[in-house]
Amino acid sequence: MQAENDSLTVMLEAPDDFAGFRQAARVLLALGAAPEVVHWRWSDELATQAEDADLFADVAAKGVSTDAPVRAITPDALDRLAICPGQPVHIRKPQLAVLRNACCHRNPGRFMLCYRWLWRVQCMPSLAGDALDADWRDIERLAHAVRREIHKMHAFVRFRPAQDENGNPLHVAWFEPEHHIVRAASGFFMERFSNMRWAILTPDCSVLWDQECLQWGPGATAAQAPGPDAGEALWLAYYQSTFNPARLKEQAMLREMPRRYWKNLPETQLISGLVAGARSRTGHMLAAQPAAERT
């Protein structure tokens, strides 16, 4: 197999298949497959394969013929190839974590970007310690966005009581992640809510915890999630009673709770009124102060 001369398509199992990417990258680096001849796809039917516009590498600009023969191969098939042992790429665990997060980003060029950096590190090992390298800075930017989205999912998922098809209790939540983070974020919910059965529905995929293991299913729609319940009314009453207008910082609130999440959070239906009320109450308090105190 002359990977350096042929165009090769690697088929991953899912849009966040970092294990498959790592497995394939190890073999491709040993084969000497240059980044510009490797194309990354995934077989997950729910993934948007139209995400082909690579924002990090313009193949035509690099002079690579798009008419080159294309062969699709899985990471497992790559692993079965007979290859000569080569010099492995050594990177630190924190860098591996950054690569893992970057591969969960929705950017279509994420896998090529990560492989290109690994290829360059193999050619020049000192690049592994260059925090200002352009490729590495792009990888860190993708990873940062993914880490932030995972944090938001942990904070903004709201479970509602429902029942499964057998009438058993099941708590269900609806969430719309910006990136492919459901698998990366689900361990948090498995540990925190280990004693209850729950499901999280998203447009990309769904996950069910049956108190023993995580089960994965196809994507869903918001209409398939349960509506408000009596317990939600109690939560809203509690949220309203604990809202402190004296500590309101609107810009900080929007940074931590961006508006794109509001439509799926029950408490946000109160925020506009609470903010308006806080402004009014603050104005009345200032107006009631004696002039000497205001100065």
KOLDO-540785 format. One line per field, with one value per residue (C-alpha): residue in one letter; y, z, x; residue number from 1. Coordinates in Angstrom, 2 decimals. Last residue first. Example, Ala and Ser with C-alpha at 12.3 -4.5 7.8 and 13.67 -1.06 7.14 Angstrom:
residuo = c(s, a) .
yy = c(-1.06, -4.50) .
zz = c(7.14, 7.80) .
xx = c(13.67, 12.30) .
num = c(2, 1) .
This chain:
residuo = c(t, r, e, a, a, p, q, a, a, l, m, h, g, t, r, s, r, a, g, a, v, l, g, s, i, l, q, t, e, p, l, n, k, w, y, r, r, p, m, e, r, l, m, a, q, e, k, l, r, a, p, n, f, t, s, q, y, y, a, l, w, l, a, e, g, a, d, p, g, p, a, q, a, a, t, a, g, p, g, w, q, l, c, e, q, d, w, l, v, s, c, d, p, t, l, i, a, w, r, m, n, s, f, r, e, m, f, f, g, s, a, a, r, v, i, h, h, e, p, e, f, w, a, v, h, l, p, n, g, n, e, d, q, a, p, r, f, r, v, f, a, h, m, k, h, i, e, r, r, v, a, h, a, l, r, e, i, d, r, w, d, a, d, l, a, d, g, a, l, s, p, m, c, q, v, r, w, l, w, r, y, c, l, m, f, r, g, p, n, r, h, c, c, a, n, r, l, v, a, l, q, p, k, r, i, h, v, p, q, g, p, c, i, a, l, r, d, l, a, d, p, t, i, a, r, v, p, a, d, t, s, v, g, k, a, a, v, d, a, f, l, d, a, d, e, a, q, t, a, l, e, d, s, w, r, w, h, v, v, e, p, a, a, g, l, a, l, l, v, r, a, a, q, r, f, g, a, f, d, d, p, a, e, l, m, v, t, l, s, d, n, e, a, q, m) .
yy = c(61.88, 59.65, 59.86, 63.65, 63.67, 61.51, 58.07, 57.41, 57.97, 55.37, 52.82, 53.55, 53.12, 49.85, 48.58, 49.48, 47.85, 44.72, 44.55, 44.68, 41.93, 39.80, 40.24, 39.34, 36.40, 34.65, 32.63, 31.80, 29.53, 26.79, 26.35, 25.02, 28.35, 30.03, 28.07, 30.33, 33.33, 32.61, 31.61, 32.19, 35.10, 36.37, 36.40, 38.29, 40.90, 41.25, 41.62, 41.34, 41.18, 43.77, 42.20, 38.96, 36.10, 33.56, 33.89, 33.71, 30.56, 28.91, 29.71, 28.44, 25.20, 24.71, 25.19, 22.65, 20.08, 20.34, 19.28, 21.03, 19.09, 15.76, 15.46, 14.06, 17.51, 18.71, 16.34, 13.16, 11.74, 8.02, 5.75, 4.99, 2.91, 3.75, 0.99, -0.37, 2.16, 2.19, 5.32, 6.27, 8.39, 10.11, 11.23, 14.19, 16.27, 15.71, 13.60, 12.83, 9.82, 8.95, 6.02, 6.94, 5.80, 6.84, 10.46, 12.21, 9.46, 8.74, 12.45, 13.25, 10.28, 11.72, 14.72, 13.11, 11.01, 14.02, 16.35, 16.50, 20.32, 23.05, 20.91, 21.07, 19.54, 17.78, 15.95, 12.84, 11.25, 7.74, 6.02, 2.68, 2.59, -0.09, 2.34, 4.61, 7.08, 10.78, 13.07, 16.11, 16.48, 19.87, 19.97, 23.45, 23.08, 19.83, 20.85, 24.23, 22.59, 20.30, 23.37, 25.13, 22.09, 21.92, 25.60, 25.22, 22.15, 24.01, 26.91, 24.52, 22.82, 26.19, 27.16, 23.82, 24.41, 27.90, 26.86, 29.25, 26.56, 24.96, 21.95, 19.31, 21.26, 19.98, 16.56, 17.81, 15.27, 13.37, 16.68, 17.73, 14.55, 14.98, 18.56, 17.41, 14.65, 17.14, 19.51, 16.66, 15.44, 18.90, 19.97, 19.77, 21.97, 20.41, 20.02, 16.60, 16.03, 19.13, 17.52, 14.44, 16.55, 18.64, 15.49, 14.13, 17.41, 17.04, 13.46, 14.59, 13.80, 11.19, 10.34, 6.84, 6.26, 3.43, -0.27, -1.60, -2.07, -5.09, -3.86, -5.22, -1.91, -0.15, -2.51, -1.67, 2.07, 1.65, 1.99, 3.91, 4.16, 7.24, 7.27, 10.76, 12.99, 15.68, 16.36, 17.86, 21.23, 22.57, 25.25, 22.54, 20.77, 23.91, 23.03, 24.54, 25.36, 22.02, 22.24, 18.65, 19.16, 17.79, 14.49, 15.74, 12.98, 10.95, 8.10, 7.58, 6.27, 8.93, 10.66, 11.74, 12.28, 11.48, 12.61, 16.12, 14.86, 12.81, 9.05, 7.87, 4.36, 4.72, 8.00, 6.30, 3.48, 5.77, 8.09, 5.24, 4.19, 7.79, 8.58, 5.44, 6.31, 9.92, 8.88, 12.16, 12.24, 8.51, 5.16, 6.55, 5.86, 6.81, 7.93, 7.53, 9.40, 7.47, 8.30, 8.53, 5.66, 3.28, 0.00) .
zz = c(46.81, 47.00, 50.80, 50.77, 48.28, 50.57, 49.16, 47.90, 44.26, 44.54, 46.04, 43.39, 40.57, 42.03, 42.32, 38.69, 37.41, 39.45, 38.15, 34.57, 35.33, 37.06, 34.19, 31.57, 33.64, 34.41, 31.20, 31.68, 34.60, 32.36, 30.36, 26.80, 25.05, 27.07, 25.75, 22.74, 25.09, 26.60, 30.29, 31.72, 29.45, 29.60, 33.41, 33.42, 31.10, 33.26, 36.63, 39.23, 42.81, 44.25, 42.31, 44.33, 42.80, 45.56, 45.51, 41.71, 41.53, 44.27, 42.49, 39.23, 40.91, 42.41, 38.99, 37.56, 40.10, 38.75, 35.26, 32.09, 28.80, 27.99, 25.17, 21.80, 20.54, 21.05, 18.32, 18.46, 17.40, 17.16, 20.10, 22.56, 25.71, 28.81, 31.36, 34.62, 36.06, 32.74, 31.46, 28.03, 25.45, 22.35, 19.17, 16.87, 17.52, 21.27, 23.77, 27.23, 29.01, 32.66, 35.01, 38.58, 41.06, 38.98, 38.73, 39.46, 38.11, 34.91, 34.45, 34.43, 32.20, 29.57, 28.71, 26.32, 24.65, 24.21, 23.04, 19.25, 19.13, 19.50, 21.80, 21.68, 24.88, 25.84, 29.14, 30.22, 33.64, 33.38, 35.68, 34.33, 32.27, 29.90, 26.98, 29.26, 31.70, 32.33, 34.91, 33.56, 33.48, 32.89, 31.16, 31.60, 33.86, 32.61, 29.03, 29.60, 30.92, 27.89, 25.66, 27.37, 26.94, 23.25, 22.63, 24.36, 22.27, 19.02, 20.10, 21.31, 17.91, 16.16, 18.48, 17.73, 14.00, 14.30, 16.56, 19.50, 22.21, 20.67, 22.82, 20.39, 17.61, 18.91, 17.44, 13.84, 11.25, 13.77, 15.16, 11.64, 11.13, 14.53, 13.59, 10.26, 11.98, 14.33, 11.48, 9.29, 12.11, 12.86, 9.27, 9.38, 12.48, 14.75, 17.58, 19.22, 17.65, 19.47, 22.80, 22.12, 20.78, 23.96, 26.08, 24.14, 24.77, 28.51, 28.31, 26.73, 23.17, 21.77, 18.09, 17.39, 15.29, 12.94, 13.07, 9.55, 8.56, 7.73, 7.57, 10.12, 12.01, 8.87, 8.68, 12.27, 11.52, 8.64, 4.96, 2.04, -1.14, -3.36, -6.63, -7.44, -9.38, -6.66, -7.62, -4.81, -5.66, -2.12, -3.05, -4.34, -0.98, 0.97, 4.56, 7.75, 6.93, 5.24, 3.37, 3.65, 6.31, 3.88, 5.71, 8.42, 11.01, 11.78, 9.49, 11.47, 8.88, 9.47, 7.06, 7.16, 4.01, 3.88, 0.88, 2.19, 5.62, 4.27, 4.77, 5.97, 6.71, 10.40, 10.52, 8.91, 11.46, 14.51, 12.87, 12.32, 15.98, 17.20, 14.80, 15.83, 19.51, 18.74, 17.17, 17.67, 14.25, 14.53, 13.38, 11.45, 7.76, 6.59, 2.95, 1.19, -1.79, -3.18, -3.54, 0.11, 1.11, -1.12, 0.00) .
xx = c(-22.84, -25.89, -25.87, -26.02, -28.89, -31.03, -31.75, -35.28, -34.31, -31.58, -33.97, -36.62, -34.10, -32.85, -36.43, -37.13, -33.95, -34.64, -38.19, -36.98, -34.45, -37.07, -39.52, -36.95, -35.66, -38.94, -39.30, -35.63, -36.48, -37.88, -34.65, -35.05, -35.70, -32.96, -29.98, -29.38, -29.52, -26.13, -26.16, -22.67, -21.82, -25.40, -25.33, -22.02, -23.51, -26.63, -24.98, -27.76, -26.51, -28.90, -31.77, -31.46, -33.47, -34.14, -37.95, -38.11, -35.99, -38.08, -41.34, -39.87, -38.77, -42.22, -43.80, -41.38, -42.53, -46.05, -44.95, -43.78, -43.78, -42.15, -39.58, -40.67, -41.67, -38.09, -36.99, -34.94, -31.59, -31.01, -30.20, -27.43, -27.67, -25.64, -25.24, -26.64, -29.08, -30.99, -29.24, -30.58, -28.74, -30.09, -28.36, -27.83, -30.99, -30.69, -32.65, -31.27, -32.71, -33.00, -33.44, -32.59, -29.92, -26.90, -27.99, -24.67, -22.42, -24.38, -25.01, -21.28, -20.54, -22.89, -20.71, -18.22, -20.90, -23.19, -20.42, -20.72, -20.90, -23.55, -25.61, -29.42, -30.79, -34.05, -34.36, -36.23, -36.71, -38.14, -40.61, -41.89, -45.09, -43.81, -43.30, -41.25, -42.75, -42.11, -40.56, -38.70, -34.94, -33.31, -29.90, -28.43, -25.40, -23.86, -24.66, -23.03, -19.87, -19.74, -20.17, -17.26, -15.04, -16.01, -15.25, -11.89, -11.05, -11.72, -9.51, -6.82, -6.74, -6.45, -3.56, -1.91, -2.14, -0.65, 2.24, 2.39, 2.40, 5.48, 6.34, 5.09, 6.79, 10.15, 9.31, 9.78, 8.62, 6.50, 5.24, 4.24, 2.26, 0.59, -0.39, -1.78, -3.73, -5.39, -6.28, -7.53, -9.77, -11.22, -11.86, -15.65, -15.94, -18.55, -16.07, -15.76, -12.32, -11.06, -11.94, -9.84, -6.97, -6.95, -6.99, -4.01, -2.19, -2.81, -1.46, 1.82, 2.80, 5.17, 4.79, 6.05, 9.19, 8.42, 7.73, 7.30, 3.70, 1.60, -1.98, -4.43, -4.59, -5.76, -8.70, -9.63, -9.35, -11.79, -10.89, -12.32, -10.28, -10.12, -8.21, -6.90, -9.31, -9.24, -5.63, -3.59, -2.05, -2.10, -4.65, -6.96, -6.88, -7.77, -6.92, -8.29, -11.90, -12.52, -15.81, -17.02, -19.68, -22.24, -21.80, -24.14, -23.94, -27.06, -26.05, -22.82, -20.36, -17.76, -15.42, -11.78, -9.73, -6.02, -3.94, -3.20, -2.16, 0.78, 0.59, 4.02, 2.84, 3.76, 1.85, -1.12, -1.04, -1.06, -3.58, -6.03, -6.08, -6.26, -9.11, -10.98, -10.66, -11.62, -14.93, -16.83, -18.55, -19.22, -17.81, -14.85, -14.26, -10.77, -10.60, -7.25, -5.88, -2.97, 0.73, 1.92, -0.35, 1.58, 0.00) .
num = c(295, 294, 293, 292, 291, 290, 289, 288, 287, 286, 285, 284, 283, 282, 281, 280, 279, 278, 277, 276, 275, 274, 273, 272, 271, 270, 269, 268, 267, 266, 265, 264, 263, 262, 261, 260, 259, 258, 257, 256, 255, 254, 253, 252, 251, 250, 249, 248, 247, 246, 245, 244, 243, 242, 241, 240, 239, 238, 237, 236, 235, 234, 233, 232, 231, 230, 229, 228, 227, 226, 225, 224, 223, 222, 221, 220, 219, 218, 217, 216, 215, 214, 213, 212, 211, 210, 209, 208, 207, 206, 205, 204, 203, 202, 201, 200, 199, 198, 197, 196, 195, 194, 193, 192, 191, 190, 189, 188, 187, 186, 185, 184, 183, 182, 181, 180, 179, 178, 177, 176, 175, 174, 173, 172, 171, 170, 169, 168, 167, 166, 165, 164, 163, 162, 161, 160, 159, 158, 157, 156, 155, 154, 153, 152, 151, 150, 149, 148, 147, 146, 145, 144, 143, 142, 141, 140, 139, 138, 137, 136, 135, 134, 133, 132, 131, 130, 129, 128, 127, 126, 125, 124, 123, 122, 121, 120, 119, 118, 117, 116, 115, 114, 113, 112, 111, 110, 109, 108, 107, 106, 105, 104, 103, 102, 101, 100, 99, 98, 97, 96, 95, 94, 93, 92, 91, 90, 89, 88, 87, 86, 85, 84, 83, 82, 81, 80, 79, 78, 77, 76, 75, 74, 73, 72, 71, 70, 69, 68, 67, 66, 65, 64, 63, 62, 61, 60, 59, 58, 57, 56, 55, 54, 53, 52, 51, 50, 49, 48, 47, 46, 45, 44, 43, 42, 41, 40, 39, 38, 37, 36, 35, 34, 33, 32, 31, 30, 29, 28, 27, 26, 25, 24, 23, 22, 21, 20, 19, 18, 17, 16, 15, 14, 13, 12, 11, 10, 9, 8, 7, 6, 5, 4, 3, 2, 1) .
